[in-house]
Structure formats: C-alpha cells, structure tokens
Amino acid sequence: MILSFEGKTPHIDETAFIAGNATIVGDVVVGAHSSIWPGAVLRGDFSSITIGRYSSIQDNCVIHVEGTFNPADAEFPTVIGDYCTIGHGAMLHGCHIEDRTLVGAMAVVFNNATIGEGSIVGMGSVIPDNKKIAARKVVVGVPGRAVRDVTDEEWKRSKAHALLYAELAEKYRHIL
C-alpha cells in the first residue's frame, strides 16, 4: 500500500520492488533496485525516509522518523545508504545507516544514531539515541557496542548480499 500524507507522496524508482502488503506512507524515496519485502512499514510523516540503491528492507521491518508538526522542534529523518541490508523485523527510527551496512534481524537503531559504512549490527542489538558507530565495526548487545572490526571477507559479502536481494526481488516481482 502506497499512501500520500499531508501532500507528500512516496517516490519509488521504477526498478525497485515493493511487496504488495508492504506499507509506504508520505515523504519516502526508494532508490533504484532496492526492495521492500512483505509486512514492512515505512512512515515518512514527521520527516523523510530515504533509501539508496540496491538496499533491502526485509520482512516486517518498521522504519519511522522523529519529529512533530511544529517546525521549531528537532526532527530526525531516516537515511539508508546504498547496498544496505535491513534484516527481518528490524526497527529504524530517525537514524542514518551508511552504505554497505547490515542491520541484523530484530535490531533497533534509534534517533540521531549513525551506523558507519560497512558495519554490522548484530541480531537483536539496540543502538540508542545519538550513538555514533565508526565504519566497518561489528556491533552487538543492549546497548550496542563495537566488539571488533569487519573482516575483508565480510566487507565483500555485504555488497554481494545486497546484489543477491536485488536479484531475488526480480524473481518475486511477478508473483507478489
């Protein structure tokens, strides 16, 4: 379901895949070859959501933003870079996910947090408000903390995994 909100309509690249039961509302941009899987909800109501190229938002993810209807209040858009994988059931809220990052299943990344390029956020981890994670770090726990660097093999797999999901989306395009 794709809905306008307060005069803002989602902009979805023609090459992107959107599952029929995903919900995309308001000020949302979905980049080329990205995929939004079943049950995902993206609400760009108080601020914007931008998803780069070749990124996948997997089943049952919730992506929202922080803000109010008062322009004087702080707002935090959600920005997801290129070649990112947002795992099943993850929740992103007013945060910045840099290129080639994997956010594991059921992880939470909250307001004004930044996950650096090529990082991995472990399953079920919680990244609290204002936390900044450097590039190519593996982060786990509640609250999340960096435990090691991303290996060269993991770095290579991040882009390969994103491309795999773009290919998978093409196979699903005609059945969902």
N, C-alpha and C positions, 0 to 999 in steps of 0.2 A: 504494500500500500504506500503510495507516494502522495503526500499532502502538502499543500501550501499552508503557511501560518503567518498571520499579520503581514500579508503581502509578499512574503518570501517563499519562493518555490525551489525545491531541490534541483540542482543541475547535475545530471548524471551523464557521463560520457557515453557515447553510443556503443563503445566496445566493452563497457562494464557489464557485469552480470548481477542482477538483483533477483533473489528468490521471491516467489510470489507471495509468501507470507512474512517477508521482512517488512518493517515499517520505517519510512524515512520522512521526516517532517521538517519543513522550514528551511533555514539557511544552511544547506548542506551541499557540498561539492564532492562528487565521487569521480576520481580520475580514471584515465584510460586503463583498461584491462584489469581493473580492481573488481572484487567480488564481495557481495553482501549475502550471507547464507541464511537458511531458514531460521525464523524466530528472532533475528537481530532487530534491535530498535535503535535508531539514530534520531535524536531530537535536537534540532537546531532552533530552539525557541528563544532563549535569552541571549544567545550568542551563536557563533558559527561553528560548523564542523567541516573540516577539510581533510579529505583522504587522497593521498597521492596516487601514483601509478603502480600497478601490479601489487596492490595490497589486498589482503583478505581479512574480512571481518566475519569470523566463523559463527556457527550456530549459537543462538541465544545470547549474543553479546548485547550489552547496553552501552551506548555512547551518548553522553549528555554534556552539557556545558554549565558554567556557573554565571549567574547574573541576576538582575532584577529588571523591572520595567522602568527603573529610574536611571537615566543616562549618567548620573553623577556617581553611581555605585560601580565598584570594580567588576569587571567581567573577565571570564577566562574561557576563551574558545578551546575547542579540542582540535589539534592538528596531528595528523598521522602522515608520516612521510611515504616515500616510495619503497616498494619491496618489503613491506611490513606484514607480519602475521599476528593477528589478534585472536588468541585461542578461544575455544568454546567457553561460553559463559563468562568471559572477562567483562569487567566494568571499567570504563574510562570516563572520567568526569573532569572537564576543564583542564586538560593536560596536553603536553607536547610529546609525541613519540617520534623520534628521529628515524631516518632511513635505515632499512635493513634490520629492524628490531623485531624480536619475537616477544610477545606478551603471552605467557602461558595461560592455560585453561583456568578459569575461576579467579584469576588475579584481579586486583583492584589498583588503579592508578588515579590519584585524586588531584584536586585543584592546584594549579600552578606548578605541578611536578613536571620534570623533564627527564625523559629516558634517552640517554645519549645514543648516537649512531651505533648500530651493530650490537647492541646489548641484548641480553636475555633476561626476562623477568620470569622467575620460576612459578610453577603452578601454585595457585592459592596465596601467593605473596601479596602484601599490601604496601603500596608506596603512598605515604601520607602527603598532605598538603606541603607545597613548597620544596619538596625533596628534589635534588638535582643528582642524577646518576651520570657519571662520566661515560664516554664512548667505550664500547667493547668490554663491558663488565657483565658478569653473571650476578644477578641479584635474587636473593631468596629470603623468606621469612616474613614475620609480622612483628614489628615493621620491617620492611625490606632493607637488606644491607648487602653491599657488594662483597662477594666471597672469593672471587677470582676473576682473571681476565678471560675473555672469549678466545678460544683457540683459533688458529688459522683454519682448521677444518670446519669448525662451527661457523666461522665467518663466511666461508664458501657456501656452506649449506643454506645460509639464510636467504641468499638470492635464489638458489636452486629451488628451495621450498616455495618461495613466492611465485616463481615461474610455473612450478607444478600446479599450484592452486589456480593460476590463470588458465592453464591447460584443462584442468578439471572443470572449471566454470564453463568452458566452451562445450564440454560434453553434456553438462546439465542444462545449458541454455534452452534446449528444445523440449525438455521434459518437466521443468518446474515453472 
